[in-house]
């Protein structure tokens, strides 16, 4: 017959609670970072719109033809 201590019996509950709290904090932080990223993206788009048209130069390289 095995006797389990009070801590062993409650440890699964404690571990589950700690995991749930860690998940909640992680999701809250990720949501906050997502909000900041969206705000920064919208700010950049708005700043580009205020500057007017810009010229973009695209340089492409080509291999010379073989002789």
N, C-alpha and C positions, 0 to 999 in steps of 0.2 A: 504494500500500500504506500502510495506516494503522497506526501503532504506538500501542498503548494502554499507558499507564503502569500501574504496579502498583496505584496508588491507584484509578484508574478501574475496574480489574478487580474490586477488593475493595469498591468503594463500594456496590454493590447488596447485598452481604452485610452490610455495616455498616449501611446504611439499614434493611434488613429486621430486623436484630437490634435496632436502636434502636426501630423501630416496635413490635416485639413486646414489648420491655421497657416502653415507654410504655403499651401496651395493658394489660399485666399490672399495672402500678402503678395505672392508672386504675380497672381492675376491682376491685382490692383496696380502694382508697379508697371506691368506690361501695358495695361490700359492707359496709365498716365503717360508713359513714353509714346504710345501711339498717338495720343492727343497732342503732345508737343511736336511730334514729327509732322502731323497733319497741319498744325498751325504754321510751322516753319515752311512747309511746302507751299501753302497758300500765300504766305508772305513773299516768297521768292517769285511766284507767278504774278502776283500783284505788282511787285517792283519791276519786273520785266515789261509788263503792260504799260507802266507809267513812263518808261524810257523811250518808247516809240520804236520804229522799225530798226532792226540791226542787220548788218551784212555778215554773212557767214561764208567763209572760203573753205572749200573741201578739196584737199589734195589727195589724189589717188595715185598709187604707184603701179607701174606695169613692167613686166619683165620684157627685156628686149627679145626680138624674134631670133630663133636659132638659125645659124647660117647653113 
